[in-house]
């Protein structure tokens, strides 16, 4: 039987599965010049479909992981993409069809893969302990070769991680070279166990902490300051009976509050300070920092459910709620159990990033994809790159033009010791009309002036969620320099 993908919106146009690995030496420079100081590698990761889904429908966060690599060296840029050959991928490759059913619902899988890993390794890429790790929160990290992207093996930190999975959003502290990470539903689907870990620069687990969540929900991202960890719990909840009936892995519960666990970076469960707030949600954090006894958390906040494809448990219709950059403040010295909430930017925005050297510290600049101020009805939604100046409140944007979109920006310092925000943003641009991609280099201090370099890809980078920059010196030494 041949391979035929269903005719659904997700697989039309730009969303059509690519299913191709590419190697391109020396990308074509079509505008400007690549800064000679850029020496290192940009890694990105996203989902693609190996075979048509078993169920006939799909959600865009599912699919096998495809890792993308852009190697910068003395003005040259090489590109490579490779599948992450997870256990799921290899089993389906042998069977020549999909064997795993509805997103993360093991009760809908083919009986032949009972007990096998459902991990897709399709969300993020990080560097720790001289290992390149590809992440998806449904499983343990997968190590891949940093030069060839060939898949090596799952990585459980030499057996020190007892949780069944790890987040796709760990935090890499460039000052200590520690990796802070966690697992939710850490003992399996629908459990309320939460595990927090710290790995040192050599990839050794040096701290572990477990506690019980308010409900078996989704915890996609979290935040850290120099002293504390902030873990948000939003009411996207997993129900075992719903799974057994073939239902969605998460359901939105509009009647339940949000919770926030705040604890010291090397704390114990009994030191958690619990906060409770309105029913909101968020996928991604920008940054958090200390101001005396107050902790500030900046995040792309939705006043409702952030995932349209996860339905409400009470059957109520989905209510669109655009994400807006918002600050939550937690007062550790006061008696209030509710965080203060302050809107920073009203323009819809997502995929927030910072100059990673300022992670957990008072900072000035944040970067994200956003809707261009003054956009007209019918314009592409969040098709611009934005820079927010937290000191002045100014939002500066750049957009690639008609029939184009942008993916998450990654900040690269101009040089070691450069001031905050002095560097470049590396951004993948979707050329929808041409069905291909560009990689642009933007001056982060002069964003509105447009790219300092544009590199043409003859192929389409369908979709990537997140990634990282690994300087050439970091690849050699295993250490970031802040």
C-alpha positions in Angstrom: 0.0 0.0 0.0 1.3 3.4 -0.9 1.8 6.4 1.4 -1.0 8.9 1.2 -1.4 11.8 3.7 -5.0 13.0 4.6 -6.3 16.1 3.0 -6.4 18.3 6.1 -5.4 21.9 6.6 -2.3 20.9 8.7 -0.8 19.1 5.7 -1.5 21.8 3.0 0.9 24.4 1.7 3.6 25.2 4.1 2.5 22.5 6.5 2.9 19.6 4.0 5.3 17.0 5.4 8.9 17.5 4.1 10.2 14.0 5.0 13.7 14.9 3.6 17.1 15.1 5.2 19.4 17.7 3.6 23.1 18.6 3.5 24.1 21.9 2.0 27.7 23.2 2.1 28.0 26.9 1.9 24.5 28.5 1.9 24.0 31.1 -0.8 24.5 34.7 0.6 21.9 36.9 -1.2 22.2 40.0 0.9 24.7 41.7 3.2 27.7 39.8 4.8 27.9 37.3 7.6 29.7 38.8 10.6 33.1 37.2 10.9 32.7 37.1 14.7 29.9 34.5 14.3 31.7 31.2 14.8 29.6 28.4 16.2 26.4 26.4 15.5 22.8 27.2 15.6 20.7 24.1 16.3 16.9 24.0 15.8 14.3 21.2 16.2 10.7 20.6 15.1 8.2 17.9 14.1 7.7 16.4 10.7 5.5 13.4 9.7 7.3 10.2 8.9 4.1 8.5 7.9 0.4 9.5 7.8 -1.2 9.5 11.3 -3.1 6.4 12.3 -6.2 8.4 13.3 -6.6 10.4 10.1 -6.2 13.7 11.9 -3.3 15.3 13.7 -2.1 18.3 15.8 0.9 20.4 14.8 3.0 19.6 17.9 3.0 15.9 17.0 5.4 14.2 14.5 8.9 12.8 14.5 11.8 15.1 15.4 13.9 16.7 12.7 17.1 18.5 13.9 18.5 21.4 11.8 22.1 22.6 12.1 23.6 25.9 10.8 27.4 25.8 11.2 29.0 29.3 11.1 32.7 29.4 10.3 34.7 32.5 9.1 31.8 33.9 7.1 30.7 30.5 5.7 27.4 28.8 6.8 26.7 25.1 6.2 23.3 23.5 6.7 22.3 20.0 7.7 19.0 18.3 8.8 18.5 14.8 10.1 15.7 12.7 11.6 16.1 11.8 15.2 16.0 8.0 15.1 14.0 7.4 18.3 12.6 4.0 19.1 9.3 5.2 17.7 10.9 6.3 14.4 12.8 3.0 14.0 9.7 0.8 14.7 7.6 2.8 12.1 10.4 2.7 9.6 10.5 -1.0 9.8 6.7 -1.3 9.6 6.4 1.4 6.8 3.5 3.0 8.6 2.5 4.9 11.7 2.2 2.7 14.8 1.4 5.3 17.4 -2.1 6.8 17.6 -3.5 9.9 19.2 -1.0 12.4 20.7 0.6 10.8 23.8 -2.4 8.4 24.2 -0.8 4.9 24.5 -4.3 3.4 24.5 -4.7 4.3 20.8 -1.4 2.7 19.7 -1.0 -0.4 17.5 -0.8 -3.5 19.8 2.7 -4.3 18.3 4.3 -1.3 20.1 2.8 -1.9 23.6 5.3 -0.8 26.2 7.5 1.0 23.7 8.7 4.6 24.0 6.3 7.2 22.5 9.0 9.9 22.5 9.3 12.0 19.4 12.3 14.3 20.2 10.8 17.1 18.3 10.8 20.3 20.5 14.2 21.6 21.6 18.0 21.2 21.5 20.4 21.9 24.3 24.1 21.5 25.0 25.3 20.1 28.4 28.4 18.1 29.4 29.7 18.1 25.8 26.5 16.4 24.7 24.0 17.7 22.2 20.6 16.7 23.6 17.3 16.7 21.7 14.2 17.1 23.9 10.5 16.4 24.1 8.7 16.4 27.4 7.1 13.0 26.8 10.4 11.1 27.2 14.1 11.3 28.2 16.6 13.3 26.0 18.1 11.8 22.9 21.8 12.4 22.4 22.9 13.2 18.8 26.3 13.8 17.3 26.9 17.6 17.3 28.7 17.5 13.8 26.7 14.8 11.8 23.4 14.9 13.8 23.5 11.1 13.8 21.4 9.7 16.6 23.3 8.1 19.5 21.0 7.0 22.3 18.6 8.1 25.1 20.4 9.9 27.9 19.4 9.5 31.6 22.5 11.2 33.0 24.2 7.9 33.7 21.1 6.5 35.5 20.8 9.4 37.9 17.4 10.6 36.5 14.7 8.4 38.0 11.8 10.3 36.3 10.3 8.8 33.1 10.8 12.0 31.1 12.4 15.5 31.2 11.2 18.9 30.1 11.9 20.3 26.7 12.6 23.7 28.4 15.6 23.2 30.7 17.5 26.4 31.7 21.2 26.6 30.9 23.0 29.0 33.3 25.9 30.5 31.4 27.5 31.6 34.7 27.6 28.3 36.5 27.3 26.1 33.5 24.6 24.2 35.3 21.5 22.8 33.5 18.3 23.1 35.5 15.5 20.7 34.4 12.4 18.9 35.6 9.8 16.2 34.9 6.1 16.4 35.4 3.9 13.4 35.7 7.3 12.1 36.5 6.3 8.5 37.4 4.0 8.0 34.4 0.8 9.3 32.8 -1.6 10.9 35.2 0.7 10.8 38.2 1.0 14.0 40.2 4.8 13.5 40.8 7.1 16.4 40.0 10.9 16.0 39.9 13.5 18.8 39.7 17.1 18.2 38.8 20.3 20.2 38.4 23.2 18.8 36.3 26.7 20.3 36.5 28.8 21.3 33.5 30.0 17.7 33.1 26.5 16.3 32.9 26.4 14.9 36.5 23.2 15.3 38.5 24.1 17.3 41.6 20.6 18.0 43.0 17.3 16.2 43.0 13.9 17.2 44.5 10.5 15.6 44.3 7.0 16.9 45.3 3.3 16.5 44.4 1.6 18.7 41.9 -1.9 20.2 42.5 -3.2 18.1 39.6 -1.7 15.9 36.8 -1.4 18.8 34.4 1.0 20.1 31.7 4.1 22.0 32.8 5.7 23.0 29.5 8.1 25.6 30.8 9.4 27.1 34.0 11.7 29.9 35.1 14.6 30.4 37.5 16.3 33.4 39.2 19.7 33.5 40.8 18.2 32.1 43.9 14.8 30.5 43.2 12.8 28.3 40.8 9.2 29.2 39.7 7.0 26.4 38.4 3.6 27.3 37.0 0.7 24.8 37.0 -2.1 25.6 34.6 -5.3 23.5 34.4 -4.5 21.5 31.3 -5.1 18.2 33.0 -4.6 14.5 32.1 -7.5 12.1 33.0 -6.7 8.4 32.9 -10.3 7.4 32.1 -10.5 9.8 29.2 -7.3 8.3 27.8 -8.6 4.8 28.1 -11.6 5.8 26.0 -9.3 7.2 23.3 -9.6 10.8 24.3 -7.1 13.7 24.3 -4.1 13.7 26.6 -5.0 17.1 28.1 -8.3 18.8 28.8 -8.8 22.4 29.8 -10.6 22.9 33.1 -11.9 26.5 33.2 -13.2 26.0 36.7 -9.8 25.3 38.3 -7.2 27.9 39.4 -3.6 28.2 38.4 -0.9 27.4 40.9 2.8 28.4 41.2 5.4 26.6 43.3 8.3 28.9 44.3 11.4 27.3 46.0 15.1 27.8 46.4 17.3 26.5 43.5 18.7 23.8 45.8 15.7 23.6 48.0 13.6 20.9 49.6 9.9 20.1 49.1 9.0 21.5 52.5 10.5 24.9 51.5 8.0 25.4 48.6 5.9 28.6 48.8 2.6 28.0 47.0 0.8 30.8 45.2 -2.6 30.6 43.5 -4.1 32.7 40.8 -6.8 33.1 38.1 -7.4 30.4 35.4 -4.8 31.4 32.8 -2.1 29.5 30.8 1.2 30.0 29.1 3.5 27.9 27.0 6.7 30.0 27.4 8.6 32.1 29.8 10.9 35.1 28.9 12.8 35.4 32.1 12.6 35.8 35.9 14.7 37.7 38.4 15.0 38.8 42.1 14.2 42.3 43.4 14.7 41.9 47.1 12.0 39.6 48.4 10.0 39.9 45.2 10.4 37.6 42.3 9.4 38.9 38.8 8.4 36.4 36.1 7.8 37.6 32.5 5.9 35.3 30.3 3.6 35.1 27.2 0.3 34.8 29.1 -3.1 33.7 27.7 -6.2 34.7 29.5 -7.6 31.2 29.0 -6.5 28.0 27.1 -3.3 28.4 25.1 -4.0 25.2 23.1 -7.1 25.2 20.8 -6.6 21.4 20.1 -7.0 20.4 23.7 -10.8 20.7 24.5 -12.5 21.9 27.6 -13.5 19.1 30.0 -17.0 20.7 30.4 -17.6 20.7 26.7 -17.6 24.5 26.4 -16.3 26.0 23.1 -12.7 27.2 22.7 -12.4 30.9 23.4 -9.4 32.6 21.6 -7.1 34.5 23.9 -4.0 36.0 22.3 -0.8 35.7 24.3 0.5 39.0 25.8 3.8 39.6 27.5 2.9 39.9 31.2 4.7 40.2 34.5 3.8 38.1 37.5 5.3 39.2 40.8 5.6 36.9 43.8 6.2 38.5 47.2 8.0 36.1 49.4 7.9 38.4 52.4 4.1 39.1 52.3 1.1 37.0 53.2 -0.6 37.2 49.9 -1.0 33.8 48.1 -1.8 35.6 44.8 0.8 36.9 42.4 0.5 40.5 41.1 -0.2 40.7 37.4 0.9 43.5 35.1 0.6 43.7 31.3 3.9 44.6 29.6 3.0 44.6 25.9 -0.5 44.4 24.5 0.7 43.3 21.1 0.2 39.5 20.7 3.6 37.7 21.1 5.1 34.3 21.6 8.4 32.3 21.7 10.1 34.8 24.0 13.9 34.7 24.3 16.6 36.8 26.0 20.4 37.3 25.9 21.0 34.0 27.8 23.8 35.5 29.8 21.1 37.4 31.7 19.0 34.4 32.6 17.7 34.7 36.1 19.1 38.2 36.5 17.6 41.8 36.2 17.6 42.4 32.4 16.6 45.0 29.9 15.9 43.3 26.6 13.6 40.5 25.5 13.0 39.1 22.0 10.0 37.3 20.5 7.8 36.7 17.5 4.9 39.2 17.5 2.2 40.9 15.5 3.5 44.0 13.9 2.0 47.1 15.5 -0.4 48.7 13.0 -0.9 45.4 11.1 -4.1 45.4 9.0 -6.9 42.9 9.0 -5.9 39.9 6.8 -2.1 40.3 7.5 -0.3 37.2 8.7 -0.7 36.9 12.5 2.6 37.0 14.4 4.9 37.5 11.4 7.4 40.0 13.0 10.4 39.8 15.3 10.1 42.1 18.2 12.5 43.6 20.8 11.0 44.9 24.1 13.0 47.4 26.1 11.9 46.8 29.7 13.5 50.0 30.8 11.7 52.3 28.4 8.7 50.1 27.4 9.6 50.6 23.7 8.8 47.7 21.3 10.8 47.7 18.1 9.9 45.3 15.3 11.1 43.9 12.0 9.1 41.9 9.5 10.3 40.1 6.4 7.6 41.4 4.1 4.4 40.0 2.4 3.7 36.3 2.3 6.4 35.6 4.9 6.6 34.4 8.4 9.2 34.1 11.1 10.4 31.5 13.6 11.8 31.9 17.1 14.7 34.3 17.4 18.0 33.2 19.0 20.4 35.8 20.5 24.1 35.5 20.0 26.5 37.9 21.9 28.8 39.9 19.6 31.8 38.8 21.7 32.5 37.5 25.2 31.9 40.3 27.7 29.7 42.4 25.3 27.0 44.4 27.0 23.5 43.0 27.3 21.8 43.0 23.9 24.9 43.7 21.9 24.9 41.0 19.3 22.8 39.3 16.7 19.4 37.6 16.3 19.4 34.5 14.1 16.0 33.9 12.6 14.5 31.4 10.2 12.1 33.1 7.7 9.3 31.3 6.0 9.0 32.3 2.4 5.4 31.0 1.9 5.0 32.0 -1.7 8.3 30.3 -2.7 7.9 27.3 -0.4 11.4 27.6 0.9 13.3 29.3 3.8 15.9 31.9 4.5 18.2 32.4 7.5 18.7 36.0 8.4 21.1 37.7 10.8 19.7 40.8 12.5 21.6 43.3 14.5 19.8 43.1 17.8 20.6 46.8 18.6 19.3 48.0 15.2 16.5 45.6 14.6 14.3 47.9 12.5 17.1 48.3 9.9 16.7 44.8 8.7 19.1 41.9 8.1 22.9 42.4 8.0 22.9 39.1 6.1 20.4 36.9 4.4 21.2 33.3 3.5 19.1 31.5 1.0 17.9 27.9 1.6 16.7 26.0 -1.5 14.6 23.8 0.9 11.7 24.4 3.3 12.3 24.3 7.0 8.7 23.4 7.7 8.5 24.2 11.3 10.9 24.4 14.3 9.9 25.2 17.8 13.1 25.9 19.7 16.9 25.8 19.6 20.2 27.1 20.9 23.5 28.7 19.9 26.7 26.8 20.8 29.8 29.0 20.3 32.8 27.3 18.8 34.7 27.7 22.1 31.8 26.1 24.0 31.8 23.1 21.6 35.5 22.6 22.4 35.5 23.2 26.1 32.0 22.2 27.2 31.7 25.6 29.0 29.7 28.7 28.2 31.4 32.0 28.9 29.1 34.7 30.4 
